[in-house]
Amino acid sequence: MAKDLTVLTLDAGGTNFDFSALRKGKEIIESIRFPSYGSDLDQSIATIIKGFRAVQKTIGSGGDAISFAFPGPADYRQGIIGDLNNLTGYRGGVPLKAVLEAEFKLPVFILNDASLFALGEARGGFLPHWNAWFENNGHPHRFDNLIAATLGTGFGGGFVVNNQLLLGDNFMGGEVYLQSMRHDFLRNSEEHLSIRAVKNVYCQEAGLAQENSPSPIEISKIARGEASGNMDAAKASFAAMGKHLGDVLANLIMVFDAPVVIGGGIAKAHELYFPAMWEEMNSNLTMYHGPERRVKHSVYNLLDEADVQKLDENRGRNFTWNGFEVRNYKEDFISAVGLPHLGTRRGTWLGAYYHAQDNLS
């Protein structure tokens, strides 16, 4: 039964809730949107119930499970939601999983969005796409693991190891937002890798009050010369984000030995922050014996055709040693950074589907 599941899912934003359903890993309806009513707990929960009822009516069945991403902090194992910044009605521990299971008589699974995004891209997007590329090009390398980072209202992370989501003892695996930063050790990574980070730097560089800041989309347009504003400040805001992102990703690649997929609303402005990100990732540490590369891998830019060509050429070395045939000896380890194959929301919904499937198998 697990492979043919129909799973009801939800994209929970601070303004709107978007509902959908997947069957056999494919979306089967157009999404249904209702306001989230985040400051009113009773109305917000009533809206979640209303949304899933609307999905059931649209698909003509009750479904097999409910699985979705919801903001934290939360006890995701038990589906208890803590005090949320963007849905302020949720306070003191709201047993959302239990409420929905009682209402729908279905198993309910709740997790953070970046972890589900990682799982979706690992099984149905980024990893299958690039592993097919390796196979089609006769390349011996394969990606079996994935680091996911999301840049949006906050900074999120998720890790898939050998096709399995890394949940951790408390279902807190992937909470990268509290990492310390080597360029600003008094603040955590989210202060530099989020919507507010881009806006803060722009305002500082342009001499604007915070309340007058344009949105990151507008700042990206200013940086490209597509809108009026302080172009130097706009470019500086994305360069600062790129530097800090490179710092985080360099550490994560060395810990998890995996490629990186970057999602979230800000990720699309990659041409503005990628250069500073690469510069940081390729920088050296100052050791007692002299400089040493931060990352031992060659980290390829999967959005750059020339870099993809270099990846294709990195196939290891074959040779004979004292009568032993050595194949594909890697002196140059492989990692890479790219954007989602599915998109952030679709990847998250697919991850929610797989998370339910794993728990019901």
Buried (B, 14 or more C-beta within 10 A) or exposed (E): EEEEBBBBBBBBBBEBBBBBBBBEBEBBBEBBBBEBBBEBBEBBBEBBEBBBBBBBEBBEEBBBBBBBBBBBBBBBBEBBBBBBEBBBBBEEEBBBBEBBBEBBEBBBBBBBBBBBBBBBBBBBBBBBBBBEBBEEEEBEBEBEBBBBBBBBBBBBBBBBBEBEBBBBEEBBBBBBBEBEBBEBEEEBBBBBBBBBBBBBBBBBBBEBEEEEBBEBBBBBBBBBEEBEBBBEBBBBBBBBBBBBBBBBBBBBBEEBBBBBBBBBBBBBBBEBBBBBBBEBBBBEEEEEEEEEEBBEBBBBBBBBEEBBEBBBEBBBEEEEEEEEEEEEEBEEBBBBBBBBBBBBBBBBBBBBBBBBBBEBE
